[in-house]
Amino acid sequence: MLHRALLRQVTAHCCSSHSRQCIRSFRVSSCCLDDVRVRFAPSPTGYLHLGGLRTALYNFLFAKANNGKFILRIEDTDQSRLVPQASERLEEMLVWAKIPPDESPEVGGPVGPYMQSQRLPLYQEYVKKLLENGTAYNCYCSSRRLNWLRSDAIRRNEVPRYDNRCRHLSQNQIKEQELKGNESCIRFKLGAVKEPIEDLIYGSLANTVAEQEGDPVIMKADGFPTYHFANVVDDHLMGITHVLRGVEWQVSTSKHLQLYRAFGWNPPVIGHLPLILNRDGSKLSKRQGDVHIEHYRAQGYAAEAILNFVTDIGGGFEGRDSRHLLSVEELIERFDVSRITKNSCRLDMEKLYHYNQLSLHKCLEDPSELKVLLAQLRDLLRKTYGERLWSSTAQERVLSTDYLTQVLEWSKVRITCLQDLLHPDVSYVWVVPDQLPVSGLPAMPCSHVTVLRRVEDLIASSTDSFTKENIARLVKNVGKEYKLKTPVIMKLMRMSVSGLTEGPPVGEMLAVLGKEATLERIRHAVWLIQSNN
């Protein structure tokens, strides 16, 4: 009863005079935004990628900017392409990205189920209405005939299309097919509609679908609906008032509007988002592992950084300043659908790195977010280095809040994500080097061990604060004492504490490690050199 009552309310809203005015003009105004309902309707065929996230995000922003509802619907009618657990991962990624649905397969809601495979009886009920009013028909054409039509069109350099043969079958011919037990699909009769399509983002568009395509299948022989049919039925029954989807669906809009007309329903306001392209101009693909949202999360990118990256390239905001990271709340407040760009946008990954660096800076300034960041870093370090983190007394401080915070502050202008701190060139910050390339140590008139022990003694006895300036001064003084050029002794110290021949200034390296860890590294280097002799 609750389901049907809400359905009547939503349907009544869609048929109100204000809504009809909104549908005619395709302009967003306060009179038709009282009960905004939008949806993100992906197929569970793999990971959520940047293009899908952009669609979900802009629907979410539009809904929240107008006090509406954001619905997640899983379109799983193509059973041959389903990936196990993909629908659960899609919803998990939306929650992680801070754009959780108000209604979904997991959350539930008053107009569910929210998975199309669980709505098959509804589609059967509504396809009968089209058969009864004469806007749909059974098609008995075999796969062999359809393949022949396709091959013949390609041979003549024409776009393949169905020739609508079964639309004109007589009642006797239909009975003959039924008696033979031939299976059939159901097709929708496309009409030669001349009026243009009004797109919320692109404006008025030509409508020539009937001239370019044959009658589309709306119900397959296996009893599953096609995207076009299920999409229209579900949007109506779920009270969807506005649809924002990828521009690749723009060519299908005319079919959808004709289906609405065949049912006698008012359509939602429809707008299409421009393509997102790779930097080289090629189209994004789900098979690209580096555009999956789970990939970015695993690499240590923050949700807000990804959201800012996606909205930066897609438009929809006035006076956007890329020097500042916007929170989800700020994105909602500033969102303006009229400012969404119509042109295809190319990915500039440098912007993602930039926004994630801003996110790191923001986390360091917020105690609650810093706590989460430190937990993520600890987890990464444990997975990467394991027991090596506890190889000595000095190493026990590596996972401490003070040390991790110190490293993050030092590295915040050097890294763009937490994974950067796991690069081999930075491993010395976390663990004692396993080996020292003794053969690569700089040549000097005295022994390396003598110099290192002198540096060790001076550091141990010094009462000065362990800053990069004081460290650099101390090391240079040892160099003068043994008549060594500054680059020579600096290279010796860098290799001794990190095993690297190149890296940050020695003073910085030692200051980050701290006094006790530096002394331990020097003693360890002495041991390695002596062991090699």
C-alpha positions as CSV (number, residue, x, y, z in Angstrom):
1,M,0.0,0.0,0.0
2,L,2.8,2.4,0.9
3,H,4.5,1.6,-2.4
4,R,1.3,2.3,-4.5
5,A,0.4,5.4,-2.5
6,L,3.8,7.0,-3.0
7,L,3.7,6.0,-6.7
8,R,0.4,7.8,-7.1
9,Q,1.9,10.9,-5.4
10,V,5.0,10.9,-7.6
11,T,3.0,10.3,-10.8
12,A,0.6,13.1,-9.8
13,H,3.5,15.4,-9.4
14,C,4.9,14.5,-12.9
15,C,1.5,15.2,-14.4
16,S,1.0,18.6,-12.6
17,S,0.7,21.8,-14.7
18,H,4.0,23.1,-13.4
19,S,5.7,19.9,-14.4
20,R,4.2,20.1,-17.9
21,Q,5.4,23.6,-18.3
22,C,8.9,22.5,-17.2
23,I,8.8,19.6,-19.7
24,R,7.7,21.8,-22.5
25,S,10.4,24.4,-22.0
26,F,13.1,22.1,-20.6
27,R,14.2,25.0,-18.3
28,V,15.0,24.5,-14.7
29,S,12.9,26.8,-12.5
30,S,11.7,26.9,-8.9
31,C,8.2,25.9,-9.9
32,C,9.2,22.3,-10.9
33,L,11.9,21.6,-8.4
34,D,9.8,20.8,-5.3
35,D,10.3,17.0,-5.7
36,V,13.4,16.6,-7.8
37,R,14.3,12.9,-8.3
38,V,17.3,11.9,-10.3
39,R,19.0,8.5,-10.9
40,F,22.3,7.0,-11.7
41,A,21.6,3.7,-13.6
42,P,24.8,1.8,-14.4
43,S,25.2,-1.7,-15.7
44,P,27.1,-4.0,-13.4
45,T,29.6,-5.0,-16.0
46,G,32.8,-4.0,-14.2
47,Y,34.4,-1.2,-12.2
48,L,33.1,2.3,-11.8
49,H,35.3,4.6,-13.9
50,L,35.7,8.3,-14.2
51,G,32.9,8.7,-16.8
52,G,30.4,6.9,-14.7
53,L,31.5,8.8,-11.5
54,R,31.0,12.1,-13.4
55,T,27.4,11.1,-14.3
56,A,26.6,10.0,-10.8
57,L,28.2,13.1,-9.3
58,Y,26.4,15.6,-11.5
59,N,23.0,13.9,-10.8
60,F,23.9,13.9,-7.0
61,L,24.8,17.6,-7.1
62,F,21.7,18.5,-9.1
63,A,19.4,16.7,-6.7
64,K,21.0,18.0,-3.5
65,A,21.2,21.6,-4.9
66,N,17.4,21.3,-5.3
67,N,16.6,19.4,-2.1
68,G,15.9,16.3,-4.1
69,K,16.6,12.6,-4.0
70,F,19.5,10.7,-5.7
71,I,18.6,7.2,-6.7
72,L,20.9,4.3,-7.7
73,R,19.3,1.8,-10.0
74,I,21.2,-1.2,-11.4
75,E,20.4,-2.0,-15.0
76,D,21.3,-5.7,-15.2
77,T,18.9,-6.9,-17.9
78,D,21.9,-7.9,-20.2
79,Q,22.6,-11.1,-18.2
80,S,25.4,-12.2,-20.5
81,R,27.7,-9.2,-19.4
82,L,27.2,-9.3,-15.7
83,V,30.3,-9.3,-13.4
84,P,29.8,-10.9,-10.0
85,Q,29.7,-8.4,-7.1
86,A,29.9,-5.5,-9.5
87,S,26.7,-3.9,-8.3
88,E,27.8,-4.0,-4.7
89,R,31.2,-2.5,-5.6
90,L,29.5,0.3,-7.6
91,E,27.4,1.3,-4.6
92,E,30.4,1.0,-2.3
93,M,32.4,3.4,-4.5
94,L,29.6,6.0,-4.5
95,V,29.5,5.9,-0.7
96,W,33.3,6.2,-0.5
97,A,33.2,9.1,-3.0
98,K,30.9,10.9,-0.5
99,I,27.9,10.8,-2.9
100,P,25.7,8.1,-1.3
101,P,22.3,7.3,-2.9
102,D,19.1,8.1,-1.0
103,E,17.5,5.0,-2.5
104,S,19.3,1.9,-3.9
105,P,19.5,-1.9,-3.8
106,E,21.4,-1.7,-0.5
107,V,19.5,1.2,1.1
108,G,16.1,0.2,-0.2
109,G,13.3,2.7,-0.8
110,P,9.6,3.1,-1.5
111,V,9.7,2.4,-5.3
112,G,12.0,-0.6,-5.4
113,P,13.2,-3.1,-6.3
114,Y,16.2,-1.1,-7.6
115,M,17.6,-3.9,-9.7
116,Q,16.0,-4.4,-13.1
117,S,16.3,-8.2,-13.0
118,Q,14.0,-8.1,-10.1
119,R,11.3,-6.0,-11.9
120,L,10.6,-8.4,-14.8
121,P,6.8,-8.8,-14.0
122,L,6.5,-5.0,-14.2
123,Y,8.0,-4.9,-17.7
124,Q,5.8,-7.8,-18.9
125,E,2.7,-5.9,-17.6
126,Y,3.7,-2.7,-19.4
127,V,4.8,-4.2,-22.7
128,K,1.3,-5.7,-22.9
129,K,-0.1,-2.2,-22.8
130,L,1.9,-1.2,-25.9
131,L,0.8,-4.4,-27.7
132,E,-2.8,-3.6,-26.9
133,N,-2.7,0.0,-28.0
134,G,-1.0,-1.0,-31.3
135,T,2.4,0.8,-30.7
136,A,4.3,-2.5,-30.4
137,Y,4.3,-5.8,-32.2
138,N,5.8,-9.3,-32.1
139,C,8.7,-9.9,-34.4
140,Y,9.4,-13.4,-35.6
141,C,12.5,-12.7,-37.7
142,S,15.2,-15.3,-37.2
143,S,18.8,-14.5,-36.3
144,R,19.8,-15.7,-39.7
145,R,17.5,-13.2,-41.4
146,L,18.7,-10.4,-39.2
147,N,22.3,-11.2,-39.9
148,W,21.6,-11.3,-43.6
149,L,20.0,-7.8,-43.4
150,R,23.1,-6.5,-41.6
151,S,25.5,-8.1,-44.1
152,D,23.5,-6.8,-47.0
153,A,23.5,-3.2,-45.7
154,I,27.2,-3.3,-45.0
155,R,27.8,-4.6,-48.5
156,R,25.9,-1.6,-49.9
157,N,27.7,0.8,-47.6
158,E,24.5,1.6,-45.7
159,V,23.9,1.7,-42.0
160,P,22.4,-1.6,-40.9
161,R,18.7,-1.3,-39.8
162,Y,15.7,-3.5,-39.4
163,D,13.3,-3.3,-42.3
164,N,10.2,-3.5,-40.1
165,R,8.9,-6.5,-41.9
166,C,6.9,-8.0,-39.0
167,R,5.2,-4.7,-38.4
168,H,3.0,-5.5,-41.4
169,L,2.2,-9.1,-40.7
170,S,-1.5,-10.0,-41.1
171,Q,-3.4,-11.7,-38.3
172,N,-3.3,-15.0,-40.3
173,Q,0.5,-14.7,-40.7
174,I,0.9,-14.1,-36.9
175,K,-1.3,-17.1,-36.1
176,E,0.8,-19.2,-38.5
177,Q,4.0,-18.2,-36.7
178,E,2.4,-19.0,-33.3
179,L,1.3,-22.4,-34.5
180,K,4.8,-23.2,-35.6
181,G,6.0,-22.4,-32.2
182,N,8.5,-19.7,-33.4
183,E,9.8,-17.5,-30.7
184,S,9.5,-13.8,-31.0
185,C,10.8,-10.6,-29.5
186,I,8.7,-7.4,-29.3
187,R,9.5,-4.3,-31.2
188,F,8.3,-0.7,-30.8
189,K,6.8,1.2,-33.8
190,L,9.0,4.3,-34.4
191,G,7.1,7.3,-35.8
192,A,8.3,10.0,-38.1
193,V,8.3,12.7,-35.4
194,K,9.4,16.1,-36.8
195,E,9.5,18.2,-33.6
196,P,13.0,18.8,-32.2
197,I,14.3,17.3,-28.9
198,E,15.0,19.9,-26.2
199,D,18.1,19.0,-24.3
200,L,18.7,20.6,-20.9
201,I,22.4,21.2,-21.7
202,Y,22.6,21.2,-25.6
203,G,19.4,23.0,-26.3
204,S,17.2,22.1,-29.4
205,L,18.3,19.1,-31.4
206,A,17.1,17.5,-34.6
207,N,15.0,14.4,-34.3
208,T,15.3,12.0,-37.3
209,V,15.5,8.6,-35.5
210,A,12.8,6.9,-37.7
211,E,14.7,7.9,-40.8
212,Q,17.9,6.3,-39.5
213,E,16.8,3.3,-37.6
214,G,14.3,0.4,-37.9
215,D,11.8,-0.4,-35.1
216,P,13.9,-1.2,-32.0
217,V,13.5,-4.3,-29.9
218,I,12.0,-3.5,-26.5
219,M,11.5,-7.0,-25.1
220,K,13.8,-9.9,-26.0
221,A,12.8,-13.4,-26.7
222,D,14.1,-14.5,-23.3
223,G,11.6,-12.2,-21.5
224,F,14.2,-9.6,-20.5
225,P,13.6,-5.9,-21.6
226,T,16.1,-3.9,-23.5
227,Y,17.7,-0.8,-22.0
228,H,15.4,1.6,-23.9
229,F,12.1,0.0,-22.6
230,A,13.2,-0.7,-19.0
231,N,14.7,2.7,-18.8
232,V,11.5,4.5,-19.7
233,V,9.2,2.3,-17.5
234,D,11.5,2.6,-14.5
235,D,12.0,6.3,-14.8
236,H,8.3,6.8,-14.9
237,L,7.4,4.4,-12.0
238,M,10.2,5.8,-9.9
239,G,9.0,9.3,-10.4
240,I,12.3,10.5,-12.0
241,T,11.9,14.2,-12.9
242,H,15.3,14.9,-14.4
243,V,17.8,12.7,-16.3
244,L,21.5,13.7,-16.7
245,R,23.4,11.0,-18.6
246,G,26.3,10.7,-21.1
247,V,26.0,12.3,-24.5
248,E,26.4,8.8,-26.1
249,W,22.7,8.3,-25.2
250,Q,21.6,11.4,-27.0
251,V,20.8,9.5,-30.2
252,S,18.4,7.3,-28.2
253,T,16.4,10.2,-26.7
254,S,13.9,10.3,-29.5
255,K,13.1,6.6,-29.0
256,H,12.6,7.2,-25.3
257,L,10.3,10.2,-25.9
258,Q,8.2,8.2,-28.3
259,L,7.8,5.5,-25.8
260,Y,6.6,8.0,-23.2
261,R,4.1,9.3,-25.7
262,A,2.9,5.7,-26.5
263,F,2.2,5.2,-22.8
264,G,0.6,8.6,-22.4
265,W,3.2,9.7,-19.9
266,N,5.0,13.0,-19.5
267,P,8.8,12.5,-19.9
268,P,11.4,13.8,-17.4
269,V,13.6,16.8,-18.3
270,I,16.6,15.2,-20.1
271,G,20.2,16.6,-20.4
272,H,23.3,15.0,-21.7
273,L,26.9,15.4,-20.4
274,P,29.7,15.7,-22.8
275,L,32.3,13.0,-23.5
276,I,35.3,12.6,-21.3
277,L,38.3,11.8,-23.5
278,N,41.9,10.7,-22.8
279,R,44.5,13.3,-23.1
280,D,45.3,12.0,-26.7
281,G,41.7,12.4,-27.7
282,S,40.8,8.7,-27.5
283,K,37.6,7.6,-25.8
284,L,37.7,6.3,-22.2
285,S,37.2,2.6,-21.9
286,K,36.2,0.5,-18.9
287,R,39.1,-1.7,-19.8
288,Q,41.5,1.0,-18.9
289,G,42.7,0.1,-15.4
290,D,43.9,3.6,-14.7
291,V,40.5,5.3,-14.9
292,H,38.7,3.0,-12.4
293,I,37.8,4.7,-9.1
294,E,39.0,1.7,-7.1
295,H,42.4,2.1,-8.7
296,Y,42.6,5.7,-7.5
297,R,41.4,4.8,-4.0
298,A,44.1,2.0,-3.8
299,Q,46.7,4.5,-4.9
300,G,45.8,6.8,-2.0
301,Y,43.8,9.5,-3.8
302,A,41.2,11.2,-1.7
303,A,37.5,11.2,-2.7
304,E,37.3,15.0,-2.7
305,A,40.3,15.3,-4.9
306,I,38.7,13.0,-7.5
307,L,35.4,14.9,-7.3
308,N,37.2,18.3,-7.8
309,F,39.1,16.8,-10.7
310,V,36.0,15.5,-12.4
311,T,34.0,18.8,-11.9
312,D,37.0,20.9,-13.0
313,I,37.1,19.3,-16.5
314,G,33.3,19.1,-16.9
315,G,32.2,22.6,-15.8
316,G,29.0,23.5,-14.0
317,F,30.4,26.1,-11.7
318,E,30.8,29.9,-11.8
319,G,34.2,31.4,-10.8
320,R,35.9,28.1,-10.3
321,D,39.4,28.6,-8.8
322,S,41.6,25.5,-9.1
323,R,43.9,26.8,-6.3
324,H,41.2,25.7,-3.8
325,L,39.7,22.3,-3.0
326,L,35.9,22.4,-2.7
327,S,34.1,20.1,-0.2
328,V,31.1,18.2,-1.3
329,E,28.9,20.8,0.4
330,E,30.6,23.6,-1.5
331,L,30.2,21.8,-4.8
332,I,26.5,21.4,-4.1
333,E,26.2,25.1,-3.2
334,R,28.0,26.3,-6.3
335,F,26.6,23.8,-8.8
336,D,24.8,25.4,-11.8
337,V,23.6,23.0,-14.5
338,S,23.5,25.8,-17.1
339,R,27.3,26.1,-16.8
340,I,28.0,22.5,-17.8
341,T,30.3,22.5,-20.8
342,K,28.9,21.2,-24.2
343,N,32.4,20.4,-25.5
344,S,34.2,17.1,-25.0
345,C,36.7,17.4,-22.2
346,R,40.1,15.8,-22.0
347,L,41.7,14.3,-18.9
348,D,44.6,16.3,-17.6
349,M,46.1,14.0,-14.8
350,E,48.2,16.9,-13.6
351,K,45.0,18.4,-12.2
352,L,44.3,15.2,-10.3
353,Y,47.7,15.3,-8.7
354,H,47.3,18.9,-7.9
355,Y,43.9,18.4,-6.2
356,N,45.1,15.4,-4.2
357,Q,48.1,17.5,-3.0
358,L,45.6,20.1,-1.8
359,S,43.6,17.4,-0.1
360,L,46.7,16.2,1.7
361,H,47.4,19.7,2.9
362,K,43.8,20.0,4.1
363,C,44.0,16.7,6.0
364,L,47.2,17.9,7.8
365,E,45.3,20.9,9.1
366,D,42.2,19.0,10.3
367,P,42.8,16.8,13.4
368,S,39.9,14.4,12.5
369,E,41.0,14.0,8.8
370,L,44.6,13.7,9.9
371,K,43.7,10.8,12.1
372,V,42.2,9.0,9.1
373,L,45.2,9.8,6.9
374,L,47.6,8.5,9.5
375,A,45.6,5.2,9.8
376,Q,45.8,4.8,6.0
377,L,49.5,5.4,5.9
378,R,50.1,3.0,8.8
379,D,48.2,0.3,6.9
380,L,50.2,0.9,3.7
381,L,53.5,0.7,5.6
382,R,52.6,-2.5,7.4
383,K,51.6,-4.1,4.1
384,T,54.7,-2.9,2.3
385,Y,57.5,-3.4,4.9
386,G,56.1,-5.9,7.4
387,E,58.5,-6.9,10.1
388,R,61.3,-4.6,8.8
389,L,59.5,-1.8,10.5
390,W,60.5,-3.3,13.9
391,S,64.0,-4.3,13.0
392,S,65.5,-2.1,15.8
393,T,64.8,0.1,18.8
394,A,64.9,3.3,16.8
395,Q,62.5,1.8,14.3
396,E,59.8,1.5,16.9
397,R,59.0,5.2,16.5
398,V,58.3,4.9,12.7
399,L,54.6,4.2,13.1
400,S,54.1,6.8,15.9
401,T,51.8,9.7,15.3
402,D,54.5,12.3,15.8
403,Y,56.9,10.7,13.3
404,L,54.3,10.0,10.6
405,T,53.0,13.6,10.9
406,Q,56.5,14.9,10.7
407,V,57.1,12.9,7.5
408,L,53.8,14.1,6.0
409,E,54.7,17.7,6.7
410,W,58.1,17.3,5.2
411,S,56.8,15.5,2.1
412,K,53.6,17.4,1.4
413,V,55.2,19.5,-1.4
414,R,56.9,16.4,-2.8
415,I,54.1,13.9,-3.1
416,T,50.7,13.8,-4.7
417,C,49.3,10.7,-2.9
418,L,50.2,8.4,0.0
419,Q,51.5,5.8,-2.4
420,D,54.4,8.1,-3.4
421,L,55.8,7.6,0.1
422,L,56.3,3.9,-0.7
423,H,58.6,4.6,-3.6
424,P,62.0,2.9,-3.3
425,D,63.7,6.4,-3.2
426,V,61.8,7.2,0.0
427,S,62.1,3.8,1.7
428,Y,65.0,5.1,3.9
429,V,62.4,7.1,5.8
430,W,60.8,3.9,7.0
431,V,63.4,1.2,7.1
432,V,67.2,0.7,7.5
433,P,68.8,0.0,4.1
434,D,69.5,-3.6,3.5
435,Q,72.8,-2.9,1.8
436,L,75.3,-0.1,1.1
437,P,76.9,0.2,-2.4
438,V,80.4,0.4,-0.9
439,S,82.0,0.4,-4.3
440,G,80.1,3.6,-5.1
441,L,81.3,5.5,-2.0
442,P,83.2,8.6,-2.9
443,A,87.0,8.4,-2.9
444,M,88.7,10.3,0.0
445,P,92.2,10.4,1.5
446,C,91.0,9.0,4.8
447,S,88.9,6.0,5.6
448,H,85.1,6.2,5.3
449,V,84.7,4.6,8.7
450,T,86.9,7.3,10.4
451,V,84.8,10.1,8.9
452,L,81.5,8.5,9.8
453,R,82.5,7.8,13.4
454,R,83.6,11.4,13.7
455,V,80.2,12.6,12.5
456,E,78.5,10.1,14.9
457,D,80.5,11.5,17.9
458,L,79.7,15.1,17.1
459,I,75.9,14.3,16.6
460,A,75.8,12.3,19.8
461,S,77.5,15.0,21.9
462,S,75.7,18.0,20.4
463,T,73.2,19.8,22.5
464,D,71.9,21.9,19.5
465,S,68.5,21.2,18.1
466,F,68.5,18.6,15.4
467,T,67.6,20.9,12.5
468,K,68.6,20.6,8.9
469,E,70.7,23.8,9.2
470,N,72.6,22.6,12.3
471,I,73.1,19.2,10.7
472,A,74.4,20.6,7.5
473,R,76.8,22.9,9.4
474,L,78.1,20.0,11.5
475,V,78.7,17.8,8.5
476,K,80.5,20.6,6.6
477,N,82.8,21.1,9.6
478,V,83.8,17.5,9.6
479,G,84.6,17.8,5.9
480,K,86.9,20.8,6.6
481,E,88.5,18.8,9.4
482,Y,89.5,16.0,7.0
483,K,90.0,18.4,4.1
484,L,87.1,16.9,2.2
485,K,85.0,18.9,-0.3
486,T,81.4,19.4,0.7
487,P,79.9,17.4,-2.2
488,V,82.1,14.4,-1.2
489,I,81.2,14.2,2.5
490,M,77.5,15.0,1.7
491,K,77.5,12.0,-0.7
492,L,79.0,9.8,2.0
493,M,76.4,10.8,4.5
494,R,73.5,10.4,2.0
495,M,74.6,6.9,1.0
496,S,75.2,5.9,4.6
497,V,71.8,6.7,5.9
498,S,69.7,5.9,2.8
499,G,71.8,3.8,0.4
500,L,71.0,6.3,-2.3
501,T,73.5,8.3,-4.4
502,E,70.9,11.1,-5.0
503,G,68.1,12.5,-3.0
504,P,67.0,15.5,-0.9
505,P,69.6,17.6,0.9
506,V,71.4,15.7,3.6
507,G,70.3,18.1,6.3
508,E,66.7,17.4,5.5
509,M,67.1,13.7,5.3
510,L,68.7,13.5,8.7
511,A,66.3,15.9,10.3
512,V,63.4,13.9,9.2
513,L,64.9,10.6,10.5
514,G,65.7,12.2,13.8
515,K,68.8,12.1,16.0
516,E,68.5,8.5,17.3
517,A,67.6,7.0,13.9
518,T,70.5,8.9,12.3
519,L,73.0,7.6,14.8
520,E,71.7,4.1,14.2
521,R,72.0,4.5,10.4
522,I,75.6,5.7,10.7
523,R,76.6,2.8,13.0
524,H,74.9,0.4,10.5
525,A,76.8,1.9,7.6
526,V,80.1,1.5,9.5
527,W,79.2,-2.2,10.1
528,L,78.4,-2.7,6.4
529,I,81.7,-1.1,5.2
530,Q,83.8,-3.1,7.7
531,S,82.0,-6.3,6.7
532,N,82.8,-5.6,3.1
533,N,86.5,-5.2,3.7
